[in-house]
Amino acid sequence: MTEQTGARSVLITGGNRGIGLAIARSFLANRDKVAVTYRTKTELPDGILGVQADVTDAASIDAAFKTVEAAHGPVEVLVPNAGITKDTLLMRMSEDDFTSVIDTNLTGAFRVVQRATKGMMKLRKGRIVLISSVSGIYGAPGQVNYSASKAGLIGIARSITRELGGRGITANVIMPGIVLTEMFGEVSEEMKAKYLAGIPAGRFSSPEEIADVVRWLASDEAAYISGALIPVDGGGSMGH
Ligand SMILES: NC(=O)c1ccc[n+]([C@@H]2O[C@H](COP(=O)([O-])OP(=O)(O)OC[C@H]3O[C@@H](n4cnc5c(N)ncnc54)[C@H](OP(=O)(O)O)[C@@H]3O)[C@@H](O)[C@H]2O)c1
């Protein structure tokens, strides 16, 4: 494998915990210059720049980008990872349950992607790796809001690929299955057993297994992959 020399400015939203933090550590190990956004005060490993931002607030995103650009240069690798769930069955889902999840997971990704591509177009290179979910293509009971938000990321990646593919920018979508983080901690034991039964690998994923694929998609080796949906799910969504 060709290792990156590690001079790139990398930004991960929601990188203070869970999958985002594992992604940050992976790029750091690759000697990249890594920044993450966080909302609440947090401890970060040495070498990772934390910038406060809420992806539902365009002004805070712009301020975070300015800080990262001043410290590390224009963002060359962007990982829109910040996400929330508000699971409930359709009949009980309020309009706010729907729009707040869309605002964070989908419009939030749009906000950071739009801000980052300004710099990427000047650089004439860039890598965008959007963190979706198998729920975006497979669907899940209680996740009409979340599935819609994650499916929307596919449209973002594919339209960016068509708009900006000629400028050295790639945009891809990772679809994790079930990853052992705080987000999954909210799922009942009964549901966990049900999910596990549908995974050929017979286990859930670690955050690091997602992070490694993200880092590879942002590497030179993946320069000709764009607009792709990459499931990282132990085979759980095969055929969809
Ligand atoms: N875990 C899974 O099984 C799984 C499966 C498929 C896809 N995913 C996706 O993977 C991504 C990361 O999930 P995770 O499991 O690592 O979740 P997590 O542990 O709950 O972490 C979520 C991250 O998103 C941040 N965030 C949430 N709302 C935000 C906002 N408005 N502005 C800025 N940051 C915000 C959180 O920041 P704070 O700490 O400040 O709240 C946190 O850093 C999500 O997009 C999720 O949908 C997860």
The ligand as an SDF file (V2000), in Angstrom:
LIG
                    3D

 48 52  0  0  0  0  0  0  0  0999 V2000
  -23.0530    3.6960   14.9660 N   0  0  0  0  0  0  0  0  0  0  0  0
  -23.6350    3.1130   13.9500 C   0  0  0  0  0  0  0  0  0  0  0  0
  -24.0900    1.9630   14.0320 O   0  0  0  0  0  0  0  0  0  0  0  0
  -23.7270    3.8290   12.6200 C   0  0  0  0  0  0  0  0  0  0  0  0
  -24.1280    3.0890   11.5140 C   0  0  0  0  0  0  0  0  0  0  0  0
  -24.2370    3.7050   10.2830 C   0  0  0  0  0  0  0  0  0  0  0  0
  -23.9250    5.0360   10.1530 C   0  0  0  0  0  0  0  0  0  0  0  0
  -23.5340    5.7590   11.2400 N   0  0  0  0  0  0  0  0  0  0  0  0
  -23.2550    7.1760   11.0440 C   0  0  0  0  0  0  0  0  0  0  0  0
  -21.9270    7.4500   11.4240 O   0  0  0  0  0  0  0  0  0  0  0  0
  -21.8150    8.8050   11.8760 C   0  0  0  0  0  0  0  0  0  0  0  0
  -21.1580    8.8080   13.2500 C   0  0  0  0  0  0  0  0  0  0  0  0
  -21.9510    8.0240   14.1090 O   0  0  0  0  0  0  0  0  0  0  0  0
  -21.4710    7.5100   15.5510 P   0  0  0  0  0  0  0  0  0  0  0  0
  -22.0200    6.1600   15.7180 O   0  0  0  0  0  0  0  0  0  0  0  0
  -20.0360    7.7700   15.7220 O   0  0  0  0  0  0  0  0  0  0  0  0
  -22.3690    8.4910   16.4310 O   0  0  0  0  0  0  0  0  0  0  0  0
  -22.1140    9.1920   17.8390 P   0  0  0  0  0  0  0  0  0  0  0  0
  -21.1500    8.4190   18.6730 O   0  0  0  0  0  0  0  0  0  0  0  0
  -23.4930    9.4690   18.3510 O   0  0  0  0  0  0  0  0  0  0  0  0
  -21.4100   10.5700   17.3970 O   0  0  0  0  0  0  0  0  0  0  0  0
  -22.1200   11.5220   16.6460 C   0  0  0  0  0  0  0  0  0  0  0  0
  -21.2130   12.6810   16.3660 C   0  0  0  0  0  0  0  0  0  0  0  0
  -21.9530   13.6520   15.5900 O   0  0  0  0  0  0  0  0  0  0  0  0
  -21.8330   14.9100   16.2460 C   0  0  0  0  0  0  0  0  0  0  0  0
  -23.0030   15.7500   15.9930 N   0  0  0  0  0  0  0  0  0  0  0  0
  -24.3070   15.4340   16.1310 C   0  0  0  0  0  0  0  0  0  0  0  0
  -25.0660   16.4790   15.8070 N   0  0  0  0  0  0  0  0  0  0  0  0
  -24.2370   17.4910   15.4590 C   0  0  0  0  0  0  0  0  0  0  0  0
  -24.4090   18.8320   15.0380 C   0  0  0  0  0  0  0  0  0  0  0  0
  -25.6140   19.3830   14.9140 N   0  0  0  0  0  0  0  0  0  0  0  0
  -23.3160   19.5630   14.7580 N   0  0  0  0  0  0  0  0  0  0  0  0
  -22.0790   19.0410   14.8890 C   0  0  0  0  0  0  0  0  0  0  0  0
  -21.8330   17.7860   15.3020 N   0  0  0  0  0  0  0  0  0  0  0  0
  -22.9170   17.0230   15.5820 C   0  0  0  0  0  0  0  0  0  0  0  0
  -21.6950   14.5810   17.7260 C   0  0  0  0  0  0  0  0  0  0  0  0
  -21.1450   15.6900   18.4150 O   0  0  0  0  0  0  0  0  0  0  0  0
  -21.4180   15.8910   19.9990 P   0  0  0  0  0  0  0  0  0  0  0  0
  -20.4560   14.9830   20.7210 O   0  0  0  0  0  0  0  0  0  0  0  0
  -21.1270   17.3110   20.2120 O   0  0  0  0  0  0  0  0  0  0  0  0
  -22.8470   15.5140   20.2430 O   0  0  0  0  0  0  0  0  0  0  0  0
  -20.7520   13.3910   17.6440 C   0  0  0  0  0  0  0  0  0  0  0  0
  -19.4340   13.8130   17.4650 O   0  0  0  0  0  0  0  0  0  0  0  0
  -23.2420    9.3550   11.8930 C   0  0  0  0  0  0  0  0  0  0  0  0
  -23.4630   10.1180   10.7390 O   0  0  0  0  0  0  0  0  0  0  0  0
  -24.0970    8.1170   11.8740 C   0  0  0  0  0  0  0  0  0  0  0  0
  -25.3550    8.3560   11.2980 O   0  0  0  0  0  0  0  0  0  0  0  0
  -23.4290    5.1800   12.4800 C   0  0  0  0  0  0  0  0  0  0  0  0
  1  2  1  0
  2  3  2  0
  2  4  1  0
  4  5  1  0
  4 48  2  0
  5  6  2  0
  6  7  1  0
  7  8  2  0
  8  9  1  0
  8 48  1  0
  9 10  1  0
  9 46  1  0
 10 11  1  0
 11 12  1  0
 11 44  1  0
 12 13  1  0
 13 14  1  0
 14 15  2  0
 14 16  1  0
 14 17  1  0
 17 18  1  0
 18 19  2  0
 18 20  1  0
 18 21  1  0
 21 22  1  0
 22 23  1  0
 23 24  1  0
 23 42  1  0
 24 25  1  0
 25 26  1  0
 25 36  1  0
 26 27  1  0
 26 35  1  0
 27 28  2  0
 28 29  1  0
 29 30  1  0
 29 35  2  0
 30 31  1  0
 30 32  2  0
 32 33  1  0
 33 34  2  0
 34 35  1  0
 36 37  1  0
 36 42  1  0
 37 38  1  0
 38 39  2  0
 38 40  1  0
 38 41  1  0
 42 43  1  0
 44 45  1  0
 44 46  1  0
 46 47  1  0
M  CHG  2   8   1  16  -1
M  END
$$$$
